[in-house]
Each structure stands twice: as C-alpha cells, then as structure tokens.
Amino acid sequence: MSRREISLVVGTAGHIDHGKTQLVKALTGIDCDRLGEEKKRGITIELGFAPLVLPSERVISLIDVPGHDRFIRQMVSGASGVDAVMLVVAADEGVMPQTREHLDILCLLGVQHGIVAITKKDLVDEEMLALVEEDVCTLTAGTFLEGCPVVSVSSVTGAGIDELRRALERLVDQVKPRERSGAYFMPIDRAFPVAGFGTVVTGTAYKGSIAPGEEIEVYPSGRRSRVRSVQVHGKTVESAYAGQRVAMCLNDLDLNEIRHGDVVCADGVYKATSCLDVMLKLLGFVPEPLEHWQRVRLHIGTSDV
C-alpha cells in the first residue's frame, strides 16, 4: 500500500510542559522544537509541523503549538488553520489554566472535531489516571470535545501510541476535507530565505490550489510574484491544495517585503480592507463587560493586530 497525502491538518493544544512536542515526536519521529532557544529553555516558542502516517498509509499534517500563555499569538496562528485538534493533558498535573484557555480558543474558532490525549501515564498510578480522565470529562462537557475519545499514552515507553494512531485514523474519517475549488488563499506563518532560490513562505492553505508558475499577490501590500516551486511535507509537488501544509518559493520577492500574518492569494481576486464587521463573544470568566471604543486585539488567520 503506497502512502497518500490527504488535505487535513490536526493541531495540538494544551498547557505548557504537558508533552505536546514529545507526543508529536513519538507519533511522527520528528522533533518540532527546531530553534536553539527552544532547546535551551525546554519549551516550544514557535509553531512546529510534522507529517503523520496513519495506519491506512494516509498522511496528514500535525501542528505543534506553544503552551505558554506568553505565546498565545503563535498558538492562535496555528490553531486557526486546523481541521481537528488533539488536546493534550498531562497525567501528573491534570487540567491546567492553558488547557482551559486553549479549549476556549478552539471553541471560538469553530473547530468541530477532536480527541484528548492524556500523556505521561508512566508517571502515575491507575487511580490518578482515573481522576485525570474524570477531570477531562468535566472540562469538555458542553464543548465539541464532549464524549470524544480519550487515549492515555506515554511518549517515553510508547504505551498507547498505536492506540492513539488508530484513534486519529477514526478522527480523520469523521472530518470533511476542505473544498479545493475557489481562489487560492494561504495566511503566512513562516518566511525565510533559501540561498540560490529566493524567499520561501509556508502556511496552511485555506482555499483553492497552487502550482509552480502561477502568479500570486501578497496582501495587504498587494505585491505580486510568481511561484517558483511548491512543496508539501518537504517534497516537491506539481500542485498543493486547501487543507495541506504548503511551502512555496517566490520569485523576485525579498524577505523584508513579507510580514508574519500576510496572506498569499491568487492573482487579481482579493482586495485588502481596513474595515470589517465582527461579532464579539465574551467568555464566561471575563470579569468586566466590553466598553464602547475599548481597544481589542484581533487574531485573524496568522495576523495579530
């Protein structure tokens, strides 16, 4: 059976030090903490990405997000493009503040599918594990995760990892793939130079498809470029589609002309705007009402303004 890329992205979520990055490594063999600062401090700072091969040989994308409350911008940036989520809770600590905050964010983003992974089961006894499972049930009650599969694992011993893969397989079967039609739209979450090739941008494609040779625009600046090459999970492809993690090399576009939060779009279709209508929903724990003309931060796509 040959491996087959499918257009689906699953994101992690959960409190700092609950083992999200270790779990992704146990599932994929890839360490998403690539920065020296992440290695030094032992925490995830930027988004990480890895292909996950399911038992059926289908390949999906995993996004590893930071759990620290100071890096909530990066977490939202990664979560905004996911089709489903794997909420991670450590067996030795249970539900913590960022566990709740991340679940609130996912609910606001309209995510509809997910599972819960209880990590570090090798550090606790069965009684403690049962208490954490009960804690998870209380947390998820009334949310899209109510009644979802809960799998206990150890990224150190490998216990439960195969069961988690099977649970992710069943999760993927429940999620409707993104529509590949329409004009290409991809918020940028990374941009970097590659010697001899030019500027490379990466992101999760929200709409449409893209192929080498096509003209694109980068918004809000409106700068135009041509796609030199396209990759999915590090492999050069003839085209990439909505729901996939995409990297593309752009001709005649300098790194200083691109900002985190910009959007790569099909040429001649979209326009930038400085005015939009929104509906604000205050979460239950917000201590005070929203005031007229109060300043708010807007997270949209991968931008934070």
MIKENU-130745 format. One record per residue (C-alpha): x, y, z; residue in three letters. Coordinates in Angstrom, 2 decimals. Example, Ala and Ser with C-alpha at 12.3 -4.5 7.8 and 13.67 -1.06 7.14 Angstrom:
# MIKENU-130745
<<12.30; -4.50; 7.80>; ALA>
<<13.67; -1.06; 7.14>; SER>
//
This chain:
# MIKENU-130745
<<0.00; 0.00; 0.00>; MET>
<<1.51; 3.35; -1.03>; SER>
<<1.37; 6.50; 1.08>; ARG>
<<-1.19; 9.12; 0.08>; ARG>
<<-1.27; 12.77; 1.15>; GLU>
<<-4.71; 13.97; 2.19>; ILE>
<<-5.79; 17.55; 2.78>; SER>
<<-6.23; 17.57; 6.53>; LEU>
<<-4.48; 19.31; 9.43>; VAL>
<<-4.68; 18.27; 13.09>; VAL>
<<-3.35; 20.68; 15.70>; GLY>
<<-2.18; 20.06; 19.24>; THR>
<<-3.38; 22.16; 22.18>; ALA>
<<-2.75; 22.18; 25.90>; GLY>
<<-0.81; 23.58; 28.85>; HIS>
<<2.95; 24.13; 28.82>; ILE>
<<5.08; 21.08; 29.74>; ASP>
<<2.23; 18.63; 29.16>; HIS>
<<4.23; 16.84; 26.49>; GLY>
<<2.76; 18.05; 23.19>; LYS>
<<6.11; 18.16; 21.38>; THR>
<<7.22; 14.81; 22.80>; GLN>
<<3.92; 13.29; 21.72>; LEU>
<<4.28; 14.60; 18.16>; VAL>
<<7.79; 13.12; 18.08>; LYS>
<<6.50; 9.76; 19.34>; ALA>
<<3.84; 9.74; 16.62>; LEU>
<<5.96; 11.04; 13.71>; THR>
<<9.64; 10.71; 14.65>; GLY>
<<10.07; 14.47; 14.15>; ILE>
<<11.19; 16.92; 16.84>; ASP>
<<9.25; 20.13; 16.15>; CYS>
<<11.42; 22.22; 18.50>; ASP>
<<13.95; 23.32; 15.88>; ARG>
<<15.15; 26.63; 17.41>; LEU>
<<18.20; 26.88; 19.66>; GLY>
<<16.21; 28.95; 22.15>; GLU>
<<13.57; 26.20; 22.35>; GLU>
<<16.25; 23.60; 23.06>; LYS>
<<17.89; 25.83; 25.66>; LYS>
<<14.68; 26.69; 27.54>; ARG>
<<12.95; 23.35; 27.03>; GLY>
<<9.71; 24.95; 25.80>; ILE>
<<8.03; 25.41; 22.44>; THR>
<<8.12; 29.02; 21.20>; ILE>
<<7.18; 28.83; 17.52>; GLU>
<<4.83; 26.57; 15.59>; LEU>
<<6.16; 23.17; 14.56>; GLY>
<<4.95; 20.94; 11.74>; PHE>
<<5.23; 17.22; 11.01>; ALA>
<<3.65; 14.69; 8.64>; PRO>
<<1.82; 11.85; 10.38>; LEU>
<<1.48; 8.50; 8.61>; VAL>
<<-1.77; 6.81; 9.69>; LEU>
<<-2.24; 3.00; 9.80>; PRO>
<<-4.01; 3.23; 6.42>; SER>
<<-0.85; 4.88; 4.96>; GLU>
<<-2.71; 8.16; 4.55>; ARG>
<<-0.57; 11.16; 5.50>; VAL>
<<-1.94; 14.17; 7.37>; ILE>
<<-0.27; 17.25; 8.88>; SER>
<<0.29; 17.78; 12.62>; LEU>
<<0.83; 21.26; 14.05>; ILE>
<<2.63; 21.56; 17.40>; ASP>
<<1.72; 24.79; 19.23>; VAL>
<<3.28; 26.55; 22.25>; PRO>
<<1.56; 26.00; 25.58>; GLY>
<<2.93; 29.06; 27.42>; HIS>
<<0.45; 31.90; 27.92>; ASP>
<<3.00; 34.42; 26.58>; ARG>
<<2.94; 32.72; 23.19>; PHE>
<<-0.82; 32.72; 22.71>; ILE>
<<-0.42; 34.61; 19.40>; ARG>
<<1.56; 31.70; 17.96>; GLN>
<<-0.98; 29.21; 19.30>; MET>
<<-3.90; 31.03; 17.64>; VAL>
<<-1.87; 31.37; 14.45>; SER>
<<-1.52; 27.59; 14.25>; GLY>
<<-4.99; 26.70; 15.52>; ALA>
<<-6.79; 28.97; 13.06>; SER>
<<-5.99; 26.62; 10.18>; GLY>
<<-6.73; 23.23; 11.75>; VAL>
<<-9.49; 20.81; 10.77>; ASP>
<<-9.38; 18.90; 14.08>; ALA>
<<-7.49; 19.04; 17.37>; VAL>
<<-5.64; 16.75; 19.74>; MET>
<<-6.00; 18.27; 23.23>; LEU>
<<-3.10; 17.16; 25.43>; VAL>
<<-3.39; 16.83; 29.21>; VAL>
<<-0.57; 15.51; 31.42>; ALA>
<<-1.49; 12.67; 33.78>; ALA>
<<0.69; 14.06; 36.58>; ASP>
<<-0.93; 17.52; 36.56>; GLU>
<<-4.39; 17.24; 35.02>; GLY>
<<-6.32; 20.17; 33.59>; VAL>
<<-4.40; 23.46; 33.94>; MET>
<<-5.04; 27.14; 33.00>; PRO>
<<-3.80; 26.93; 29.39>; GLN>
<<-5.73; 23.67; 28.92>; THR>
<<-8.90; 25.67; 29.53>; ARG>
<<-7.72; 28.70; 27.55>; GLU>
<<-6.77; 26.63; 24.50>; HIS>
<<-10.11; 24.82; 24.56>; LEU>
<<-11.92; 28.17; 24.75>; ASP>
<<-9.94; 29.40; 21.75>; ILE>
<<-10.74; 26.27; 19.74>; LEU>
<<-14.45; 26.67; 20.53>; CYS>
<<-14.34; 30.33; 19.39>; LEU>
<<-12.58; 29.27; 16.18>; LEU>
<<-15.41; 26.86; 15.44>; GLY>
<<-13.36; 23.65; 15.50>; VAL>
<<-15.81; 20.72; 15.48>; GLN>
<<-13.70; 17.56; 15.75>; HIS>
<<-11.04; 16.29; 18.13>; GLY>
<<-9.68; 13.80; 20.64>; ILE>
<<-7.93; 14.03; 24.00>; VAL>
<<-4.51; 12.51; 24.69>; ALA>
<<-3.53; 12.05; 28.33>; ILE>
<<0.27; 11.99; 28.36>; THR>
<<2.86; 10.84; 30.90>; LYS>
<<0.81; 7.84; 32.03>; LYS>
<<4.08; 6.19; 33.07>; ASP>
<<4.42; 8.75; 35.90>; LEU>
<<1.14; 7.97; 37.69>; VAL>
<<-0.84; 5.02; 39.04>; ASP>
<<-4.24; 3.86; 37.79>; GLU>
<<-6.12; 5.80; 40.49>; GLU>
<<-4.51; 9.10; 39.49>; MET>
<<-5.11; 8.34; 35.81>; LEU>
<<-8.81; 7.77; 36.50>; ALA>
<<-9.02; 11.12; 38.33>; LEU>
<<-7.44; 12.94; 35.37>; VAL>
<<-9.86; 11.21; 32.96>; GLU>
<<-12.73; 12.44; 35.13>; GLU>
<<-11.20; 15.93; 35.12>; ASP>
<<-11.09; 15.85; 31.32>; VAL>
<<-14.74; 14.80; 31.09>; CYS>
<<-15.73; 17.74; 33.30>; THR>
<<-13.64; 20.15; 31.21>; LEU>
<<-15.05; 19.02; 27.85>; THR>
<<-18.71; 18.85; 28.92>; ALA>
<<-20.79; 21.16; 26.73>; GLY>
<<-17.98; 21.62; 24.16>; THR>
<<-17.28; 19.98; 20.81>; PHE>
<<-14.99; 17.55; 22.66>; LEU>
<<-17.75; 16.17; 24.89>; GLU>
<<-17.83; 12.40; 24.52>; GLY>
<<-14.73; 12.34; 22.29>; CYS>
<<-12.15; 9.51; 22.53>; PRO>
<<-9.69; 9.87; 25.43>; VAL>
<<-6.44; 7.93; 24.99>; VAL>
<<-3.77; 7.59; 27.69>; SER>
<<-0.20; 7.38; 26.40>; VAL>
<<3.45; 7.55; 27.35>; SER>
<<5.81; 9.17; 24.86>; SER>
<<8.72; 7.64; 26.81>; VAL>
<<7.67; 3.97; 26.88>; THR>
<<5.47; 4.07; 23.77>; GLY>
<<2.45; 2.76; 25.67>; ALA>
<<-0.81; 3.76; 23.99>; GLY>
<<0.85; 5.37; 20.94>; ILE>
<<-0.51; 2.77; 18.49>; ASP>
<<-3.97; 3.13; 20.03>; GLU>
<<-3.71; 6.91; 19.60>; LEU>
<<-2.77; 6.48; 15.93>; ARG>
<<-5.87; 4.35; 15.41>; ARG>
<<-7.98; 6.97; 17.20>; ALA>
<<-6.55; 9.65; 14.90>; LEU>
<<-7.40; 7.44; 11.93>; GLU>
<<-11.03; 7.28; 13.05>; ARG>
<<-11.00; 11.03; 13.68>; LEU>
<<-9.78; 11.70; 10.13>; VAL>
<<-12.65; 9.61; 8.76>; ASP>
<<-15.12; 11.93; 10.53>; GLN>
<<-13.72; 15.19; 9.12>; VAL>
<<-14.92; 16.51; 5.79>; LYS>
<<-11.92; 17.52; 3.61>; PRO>
<<-11.65; 21.18; 2.67>; ARG>
<<-13.08; 22.35; -0.62>; GLU>
<<-10.31; 22.54; -3.21>; ARG>
<<-12.24; 24.87; -5.52>; SER>
<<-12.04; 28.66; -5.36>; GLY>
<<-9.19; 31.14; -5.49>; ALA>
<<-6.04; 30.27; -3.52>; TYR>
<<-5.78; 31.79; -0.02>; PHE>
<<-2.96; 31.00; 2.45>; MET>
<<-2.02; 33.01; 5.56>; PRO>
<<1.77; 33.03; 6.05>; ILE>
<<3.13; 31.65; 9.31>; ASP>
<<6.83; 31.47; 8.31>; ARG>
<<9.04; 33.25; 5.80>; ALA>
<<12.76; 32.66; 5.30>; PHE>
<<15.47; 32.95; 2.61>; PRO>
<<16.98; 29.93; 0.84>; VAL>
<<20.34; 30.61; -0.83>; ALA>
<<20.15; 30.30; -4.59>; GLY>
<<16.36; 30.04; -4.64>; PHE>
<<14.86; 33.14; -3.02>; GLY>
<<12.19; 33.68; -0.40>; THR>
<<10.18; 30.72; 0.92>; VAL>
<<6.84; 31.15; 2.68>; VAL>
<<4.85; 28.47; 4.49>; THR>
<<1.30; 28.17; 5.77>; GLY>
<<-1.87; 26.14; 5.83>; THR>
<<-3.86; 26.61; 2.64>; ALA>
<<-7.42; 27.70; 3.42>; TYR>
<<-8.87; 27.69; -0.11>; LYS>
<<-8.08; 26.63; -3.66>; GLY>
<<-4.91; 25.15; -5.13>; SER>
<<-1.49; 26.42; -6.22>; ILE>
<<1.13; 25.21; -8.72>; ALA>
<<4.58; 26.33; -9.92>; PRO>
<<4.44; 29.11; -12.49>; GLY>
<<1.24; 30.68; -11.17>; GLU>
<<1.05; 34.40; -10.37>; GLU>
<<0.21; 35.36; -6.78>; ILE>
<<-0.34; 38.51; -4.73>; GLU>
<<0.73; 39.06; -1.14>; VAL>
<<-1.74; 41.05; 0.97>; TYR>
<<-2.18; 43.58; 2.43>; PRO>
<<0.78; 45.05; 0.49>; SER>
<<-0.52; 43.87; -2.90>; GLY>
<<2.98; 42.88; -4.05>; ARG>
<<2.99; 40.42; -6.94>; ARG>
<<5.23; 37.42; -7.53>; SER>
<<5.40; 34.12; -9.38>; ARG>
<<5.56; 30.73; -7.68>; VAL>
<<8.89; 29.09; -8.44>; ARG>
<<8.30; 25.76; -6.67>; SER>
<<5.84; 24.14; -4.26>; VAL>
<<6.46; 21.58; -1.51>; GLN>
<<4.22; 19.59; 0.84>; VAL>
<<5.96; 17.94; 3.83>; HIS>
<<9.37; 18.65; 2.31>; GLY>
<<8.62; 17.01; -1.05>; LYS>
<<8.31; 18.93; -4.32>; THR>
<<4.81; 18.58; -5.80>; VAL>
<<3.08; 19.64; -9.02>; GLU>
<<0.28; 21.30; -7.04>; SER>
<<-0.90; 21.83; -3.45>; ALA>
<<-4.43; 22.12; -2.15>; TYR>
<<-6.60; 23.60; 0.60>; ALA>
<<-6.10; 21.72; 3.86>; GLY>
<<-2.43; 20.97; 3.25>; GLN>
<<0.71; 22.41; 4.83>; ARG>
<<2.37; 24.22; 1.93>; VAL>
<<5.81; 25.74; 1.34>; ALA>
<<6.41; 27.80; -1.79>; MET>
<<9.40; 29.63; -3.21>; CYS>
<<8.55; 33.05; -4.64>; LEU>
<<10.43; 34.85; -7.40>; ASN>
<<11.55; 38.48; -7.10>; ASP>
<<10.22; 38.98; -3.59>; LEU>
<<12.60; 39.94; -0.79>; ASP>
<<12.18; 38.71; 2.76>; LEU>
<<11.76; 42.29; 4.02>; ASN>
<<8.69; 42.67; 1.80>; GLU>
<<6.80; 39.97; 3.73>; ILE>
<<5.45; 40.08; 7.28>; ARG>
<<4.09; 37.39; 9.57>; HIS>
<<0.33; 37.46; 9.05>; GLY>
<<0.44; 38.43; 5.36>; ASP>
<<-1.63; 36.30; 3.01>; VAL>
<<-0.61; 34.65; -0.28>; VAL>
<<-3.56; 34.89; -2.67>; CYS>
<<-4.47; 34.07; -6.24>; ALA>
<<-3.63; 37.00; -8.51>; ASP>
<<-6.35; 39.55; -9.22>; GLY>
<<-9.06; 38.10; -6.98>; VAL>
<<-8.82; 39.56; -3.48>; TYR>
<<-8.53; 43.08; -2.07>; LYS>
<<-7.23; 44.35; 1.26>; ALA>
<<-9.50; 46.27; 3.61>; THR>
<<-9.14; 48.22; 6.85>; SER>
<<-12.81; 47.84; 7.80>; CYS>
<<-14.78; 44.72; 8.73>; LEU>
<<-17.81; 43.60; 10.71>; ASP>
<<-17.26; 41.26; 13.64>; VAL>
<<-19.34; 39.58; 16.32>; MET>
<<-17.68; 39.61; 19.74>; LEU>
<<-18.42; 36.89; 22.29>; LYS>
<<-17.13; 37.35; 25.83>; LEU>
<<-16.17; 34.15; 27.64>; LEU>
<<-17.80; 33.40; 30.97>; GLY>
<<-14.74; 34.15; 33.10>; PHE>
<<-14.23; 37.71; 31.72>; VAL>
<<-14.56; 39.92; 34.85>; PRO>
<<-15.89; 43.11; 33.21>; GLU>
<<-18.15; 43.96; 30.25>; PRO>
<<-16.75; 45.27; 26.98>; LEU>
<<-16.85; 49.08; 26.82>; GLU>
<<-17.59; 51.34; 23.87>; HIS>
<<-14.36; 52.22; 21.97>; TRP>
<<-12.38; 49.76; 24.07>; GLN>
<<-9.20; 48.60; 22.37>; ARG>
<<-9.13; 44.90; 21.46>; VAL>
<<-6.59; 42.62; 19.81>; ARG>
<<-7.72; 40.86; 16.64>; LEU>
<<-6.31; 37.48; 15.68>; HIS>
<<-7.28; 36.62; 12.12>; ILE>
<<-5.52; 33.96; 10.08>; GLY>
<<-1.91; 34.25; 11.25>; THR>
<<-2.02; 38.00; 11.95>; SER>
<<-2.32; 39.74; 15.31>; ASP>
<<-3.35; 43.40; 15.18>; VAL>
//
